[in-house]
Amino acid sequence: MYPFFFLHLTDPHIAPPGELLFGQDTNARFAAAITAIAAEASSTPFAFAIVSGDLARDGEPAAYQALTEMLDALPCPAHLMLGNHDVRASFATAFPSAPLDADGFCQQAFDTPAGHCILLDTLTPGAPHGTLCAARLGWLAERLAEQSGPVLLFLHHPPMPIGIPGMDAIRLLDGEALWAVLAPHRDRIRHIFHGHTHRALAGSWHGIPTSSLRGTAFEVRFTAGKLAIELQAPIEFAMVRCDADGIAIHLAAAPPLA
Protein backbone atom coordinates (compact mmCIF):
# COMPACT_ATOMS: atom_id res chain seq x y z
CA MET A 1 0.00 0.00 0.00
CA TYR A 2 2.71 2.48 1.03
CA PRO A 3 4.75 4.14 -0.21
CA PHE A 4 2.40 5.24 -2.99
CA PHE A 5 3.70 7.24 -5.96
CA PHE A 6 2.02 9.40 -8.58
CA LEU A 7 3.05 12.19 -10.95
CA HIS A 8 1.99 15.81 -11.20
CA LEU A 9 2.53 17.61 -14.51
CA THR A 10 1.05 20.91 -15.55
CA ASP A 11 0.76 23.55 -18.27
CA PRO A 12 2.13 21.72 -21.32
CA HIS A 13 0.45 24.22 -23.71
CA ILE A 14 0.54 21.70 -26.56
CA ALA A 15 0.36 23.36 -30.01
CA PRO A 16 -0.91 21.97 -33.30
CA PRO A 17 1.92 19.92 -34.88
CA GLY A 18 4.59 22.10 -36.45
CA GLU A 19 3.51 25.24 -34.58
CA LEU A 20 5.22 27.05 -31.71
CA LEU A 21 4.38 29.12 -28.64
CA PHE A 22 6.56 32.20 -28.07
CA GLY A 23 8.87 30.70 -30.70
CA GLN A 24 9.32 27.58 -28.58
CA ASP A 25 8.45 23.94 -29.29
CA THR A 26 6.24 23.16 -26.30
CA ASN A 27 5.35 19.77 -27.80
CA ALA A 28 8.99 18.69 -27.80
CA ARG A 29 9.33 19.87 -24.21
CA PHE A 30 6.35 17.81 -23.07
CA ALA A 31 7.63 14.78 -24.98
CA ALA A 32 10.99 15.21 -23.22
CA ALA A 33 9.23 15.16 -19.85
CA ILE A 34 7.49 11.92 -20.76
CA THR A 35 10.82 10.38 -21.80
CA ALA A 36 12.34 11.37 -18.46
CA ILE A 37 9.34 9.96 -16.60
CA ALA A 38 9.64 6.66 -18.47
CA ALA A 39 13.25 6.40 -17.27
CA GLU A 40 12.19 7.08 -13.67
CA ALA A 41 9.37 4.53 -13.95
CA SER A 42 11.88 1.74 -14.37
CA SER A 43 12.50 1.98 -10.63
CA THR A 44 9.46 3.88 -9.30
CA PRO A 45 5.92 2.47 -9.66
CA PHE A 46 3.87 5.55 -10.57
CA ALA A 47 0.17 4.76 -10.23
CA PHE A 48 -0.99 7.61 -12.47
CA ALA A 49 -0.19 11.12 -13.67
CA ILE A 50 -2.36 14.19 -13.16
CA VAL A 51 -1.92 16.95 -15.74
CA SER A 52 -3.46 20.01 -14.11
CA GLY A 53 -4.59 22.13 -17.01
CA ASP A 54 -3.59 24.33 -19.91
CA LEU A 55 -3.28 21.17 -21.94
CA ALA A 56 -3.46 23.03 -25.26
CA ARG A 57 -1.95 26.29 -26.47
CA ASP A 58 -5.39 27.76 -27.16
CA GLY A 59 -7.82 24.84 -27.23
CA GLU A 60 -7.06 23.81 -30.83
CA PRO A 61 -8.50 20.39 -31.83
CA ALA A 62 -5.20 19.50 -33.51
CA ALA A 63 -3.34 20.24 -30.27
CA TYR A 64 -5.54 17.84 -28.31
CA GLN A 65 -5.05 15.19 -30.98
CA ALA A 66 -1.27 15.64 -30.68
CA LEU A 67 -1.59 15.28 -26.91
CA THR A 68 -3.46 11.98 -27.23
CA GLU A 69 -0.57 10.59 -29.25
CA MET A 70 2.11 11.83 -26.86
CA LEU A 71 0.35 10.36 -23.85
CA ASP A 72 0.68 6.90 -25.41
CA ALA A 73 4.33 6.96 -24.28
CA LEU A 74 3.48 7.78 -20.66
CA PRO A 75 4.15 4.68 -18.50
CA CYS A 76 0.96 5.10 -16.43
CA PRO A 77 -2.63 6.33 -16.89
CA ALA A 78 -3.16 10.10 -17.14
CA HIS A 79 -5.97 12.11 -15.54
CA LEU A 80 -6.40 15.34 -17.48
CA MET A 81 -7.69 18.67 -16.17
CA LEU A 82 -8.64 21.91 -17.87
CA GLY A 83 -7.09 25.36 -17.55
CA ASN A 84 -7.87 28.76 -18.96
CA HIS A 85 -6.25 28.00 -22.34
CA ASP A 86 -8.43 24.93 -22.86
CA VAL A 87 -11.77 24.53 -24.64
CA ARG A 88 -14.18 22.00 -23.14
CA ALA A 89 -15.86 20.95 -26.38
CA SER A 90 -12.62 20.39 -28.29
CA PHE A 91 -11.12 18.52 -25.34
CA ALA A 92 -14.18 16.27 -25.00
CA THR A 93 -14.04 15.42 -28.71
CA ALA A 94 -10.40 14.36 -28.51
CA PHE A 95 -10.83 12.56 -25.17
CA PRO A 96 -14.35 11.07 -25.31
CA SER A 97 -13.72 8.83 -22.28
CA ALA A 98 -12.65 11.73 -20.04
CA PRO A 99 -14.94 11.95 -16.99
CA LEU A 100 -17.46 14.79 -17.05
CA ASP A 101 -19.92 15.61 -14.30
CA ALA A 102 -23.67 15.90 -14.85
CA ASP A 103 -23.29 19.56 -15.86
CA GLY A 104 -20.56 18.88 -18.41
CA PHE A 105 -17.63 20.07 -16.30
CA CYS A 106 -14.38 18.12 -16.46
CA GLN A 107 -14.39 17.00 -12.83
CA GLN A 108 -13.80 13.64 -11.23
CA ALA A 109 -13.03 11.92 -7.95
CA PHE A 110 -11.38 8.58 -7.29
CA ASP A 111 -9.88 6.67 -4.39
CA THR A 112 -6.18 5.99 -3.90
CA PRO A 113 -4.15 4.62 -0.99
CA ALA A 114 -3.10 8.21 -0.22
CA GLY A 115 -6.65 9.57 -0.11
CA HIS A 116 -9.67 10.52 -2.19
CA CYS A 117 -8.42 12.52 -5.19
CA ILE A 118 -10.80 15.30 -6.26
CA LEU A 119 -10.09 17.12 -9.53
CA LEU A 120 -11.90 20.43 -10.10
CA ASP A 121 -12.68 22.33 -13.29
CA THR A 122 -11.92 26.05 -12.77
CA LEU A 123 -12.10 27.05 -16.45
CA THR A 124 -14.02 30.25 -17.21
CA PRO A 125 -14.53 30.32 -20.99
CA GLY A 126 -12.90 33.32 -22.62
CA ALA A 127 -11.19 34.53 -19.44
CA PRO A 128 -7.74 33.91 -17.92
CA HIS A 129 -8.94 33.79 -14.32
CA GLY A 130 -10.63 30.82 -12.68
CA THR A 131 -14.08 30.48 -11.14
CA LEU A 132 -16.16 27.80 -9.45
CA CYS A 133 -19.87 28.27 -10.02
CA ALA A 134 -22.58 26.99 -7.68
CA ALA A 135 -22.90 23.78 -9.70
CA ARG A 136 -19.20 22.97 -9.40
CA LEU A 137 -19.09 23.86 -5.73
CA GLY A 138 -22.16 21.71 -5.13
CA TRP A 139 -20.49 18.80 -6.90
CA LEU A 140 -17.45 19.24 -4.65
CA ALA A 141 -19.61 19.30 -1.54
CA GLU A 142 -21.24 16.04 -2.62
CA ARG A 143 -17.88 14.37 -3.21
CA LEU A 144 -16.61 15.47 0.20
CA ALA A 145 -19.77 14.14 1.87
CA GLU A 146 -19.48 10.73 0.21
CA GLN A 147 -16.61 9.54 2.39
CA SER A 148 -14.74 10.55 5.53
CA GLY A 149 -11.14 9.72 4.65
CA PRO A 150 -8.23 11.93 3.62
CA VAL A 151 -8.46 14.09 0.50
CA LEU A 152 -6.01 15.29 -2.15
CA LEU A 153 -7.43 18.28 -4.04
CA PHE A 154 -6.36 19.35 -7.54
CA LEU A 155 -7.27 22.49 -9.49
CA HIS A 156 -5.66 24.58 -12.21
CA HIS A 157 -5.97 28.07 -10.72
CA PRO A 158 -4.50 28.72 -7.25
CA PRO A 159 -7.11 29.89 -4.74
CA MET A 160 -4.69 32.31 -3.04
CA PRO A 161 -2.36 35.12 -4.16
CA ILE A 162 1.28 34.19 -4.73
CA GLY A 163 2.81 37.68 -4.76
CA ILE A 164 3.12 38.28 -8.51
CA PRO A 165 0.46 40.90 -9.32
CA GLY A 166 -0.08 39.77 -12.90
CA MET A 167 -0.69 36.19 -11.79
CA ASP A 168 -2.73 37.14 -8.75
CA ALA A 169 -5.18 39.02 -10.99
CA ILE A 170 -5.94 35.78 -12.84
CA ARG A 171 -6.03 33.31 -9.95
CA LEU A 172 -9.22 31.56 -8.79
CA LEU A 173 -11.30 34.65 -8.06
CA ASP A 174 -13.81 32.96 -5.77
CA GLY A 175 -11.33 31.25 -3.49
CA GLU A 176 -13.33 32.08 -0.39
CA ALA A 177 -16.41 30.39 -1.85
CA LEU A 178 -14.23 27.32 -2.33
CA TRP A 179 -13.03 27.62 1.24
CA ALA A 180 -16.59 27.76 2.54
CA VAL A 181 -17.11 24.28 1.09
CA LEU A 182 -13.75 22.94 2.24
CA ALA A 183 -13.71 24.40 5.77
CA PRO A 184 -15.87 21.71 7.44
CA HIS A 185 -13.43 19.12 6.06
CA ARG A 186 -10.16 21.00 6.62
CA ASP A 187 -8.64 18.30 8.84
CA ARG A 188 -9.09 15.73 6.07
CA ILE A 189 -7.45 17.66 3.25
CA ARG A 190 -3.86 16.49 3.03
CA HIS A 191 -2.70 18.70 0.17
CA ILE A 192 -3.83 21.07 -2.58
CA PHE A 193 -2.04 20.75 -5.94
CA HIS A 194 -2.44 23.44 -8.59
CA GLY A 195 -0.97 24.68 -11.88
CA HIS A 196 -1.31 28.00 -13.75
CA THR A 197 1.52 29.91 -12.04
CA HIS A 198 4.38 28.32 -14.02
CA ARG A 199 6.53 28.39 -10.88
CA ALA A 200 7.82 25.87 -8.37
CA LEU A 201 5.79 26.89 -5.33
CA ALA A 202 5.07 25.52 -1.89
CA GLY A 203 3.05 27.10 0.88
CA SER A 204 -0.26 26.84 2.66
CA TRP A 205 -3.79 28.19 2.40
CA HIS A 206 -5.99 28.28 5.50
CA GLY A 207 -3.42 25.90 7.02
CA ILE A 208 -3.59 23.35 4.18
CA PRO A 209 -0.30 22.61 2.36
CA THR A 210 -0.23 23.70 -1.28
CA SER A 211 2.21 23.21 -4.12
CA SER A 212 2.70 23.81 -7.81
CA LEU A 213 5.49 23.63 -10.38
CA ARG A 214 6.70 25.53 -13.41
CA GLY A 215 5.32 22.87 -15.73
CA THR A 216 6.75 21.82 -19.03
CA ALA A 217 6.15 24.79 -21.35
CA PHE A 218 7.91 27.77 -19.71
CA GLU A 219 8.47 29.56 -16.40
CA VAL A 220 7.05 32.79 -14.97
CA ARG A 221 9.70 34.77 -13.08
CA PHE A 222 9.09 36.26 -9.64
CA THR A 223 8.64 39.98 -10.17
CA ALA A 224 6.71 42.79 -8.53
CA GLY A 225 5.81 44.17 -11.94
CA LYS A 226 4.23 42.66 -15.01
CA LEU A 227 4.55 39.01 -15.96
CA ALA A 228 7.99 37.96 -17.18
CA ILE A 229 8.36 34.64 -18.99
CA GLU A 230 11.51 32.50 -18.99
CA LEU A 231 11.39 30.33 -22.10
CA GLN A 232 14.48 28.21 -21.53
CA ALA A 233 13.62 27.13 -18.00
CA PRO A 234 14.05 23.43 -17.14
CA ILE A 235 11.25 21.09 -18.22
CA GLU A 236 9.76 20.30 -14.83
CA PHE A 237 7.49 17.60 -13.44
CA ALA A 238 6.83 16.34 -9.91
CA MET A 239 7.11 12.86 -8.46
CA VAL A 240 4.83 12.61 -5.42
CA ARG A 241 5.56 10.05 -2.69
CA CYS A 242 2.82 9.42 -0.13
CA ASP A 243 2.74 7.35 3.02
CA ALA A 244 0.46 7.24 6.03
CA ASP A 245 2.17 10.16 7.76
CA GLY A 246 3.22 12.54 5.01
CA ILE A 247 3.69 13.58 1.41
CA ALA A 248 7.04 14.31 -0.24
CA ILE A 249 7.09 16.12 -3.58
CA HIS A 250 10.24 15.59 -5.62
CA LEU A 251 10.70 18.12 -8.41
CA ALA A 252 12.45 16.63 -11.43
CA ALA A 253 13.53 17.99 -14.78
CA ALA A 254 14.00 16.51 -18.22
CA PRO A 255 17.35 17.04 -19.96
CA PRO A 256 17.54 20.26 -22.01
CA LEU A 257 16.46 19.99 -25.62
CA ALA A 258 19.27 19.72 -28.13
C-alpha positions, 0 to 999 in steps of 0.5 A: 500500500505504502509508499504510494507514488504518482506524478503531477505535470502541468501547463504543457500548452501543446500546439498543433503539430509544427507550430510554436508558442513564443517561438518555442516547441512546447510539444517537444518539451512535453515529450521530453518530460514523458521520456524522463518519466519513463526512465524514472518509472523503471525503478518507481511504480507511478500509479498515475499522472495528473496533468493540471490544465492548460493542456493546449496552447489555445484549445485547438483540436489539432493540439488535443489530438497531438496530446493523445498521441504523446500520452501513449508513451506515458508509463501510467494512466493520465488524468487530465484537467482543464485550464484557462487556455483549454476549450471543453468541447474540443477537449471532449471530442479528442478525449471522449472517455474523459470523466465529465460531471452531470453539468458537463464540467471536467471534474472527477473523484477517485480513491487511492491509498493516499486519499480521495483525489478530487479534480476540479474544473476552474475554467471560465470560458474566454477569461484567464482567471478561474471560477467555481460556479454553484454547480461545481461547488455543489459537486465538490460538496457532494464528493466530500460528503461521500466519504470521511477519509483523507483528500487530495485536491487538484485544481488549475488556478490557485485559490490564493495570491502568490505575490506576482500581481499579474498572476494574482489578478488571474487566480481563482477569483472565488477562493473564499467560496471554495473555502466555505465548502472545504472548511468543514473538512479541513482536517481531512485535506492532506494537500492542494495541488495546482498549476497556472503559475508556471513556478515551483511553489510551496506554501499553505492556504488556511493551514492546508499545504499547497504546491505547484510547479513551473510545468513543461512549457515555460516559467514565470519569473518572480517579479513585482511588476508585469509578468515575465516569462523564462522560455528556456527554464528546465522542463519540470514535473513532480514525483509525489511520494505518499505514506500514512504520515506525510507527502514528499514532492520531488521536483524533477527535470527533463534534460535540455532539448538539443 
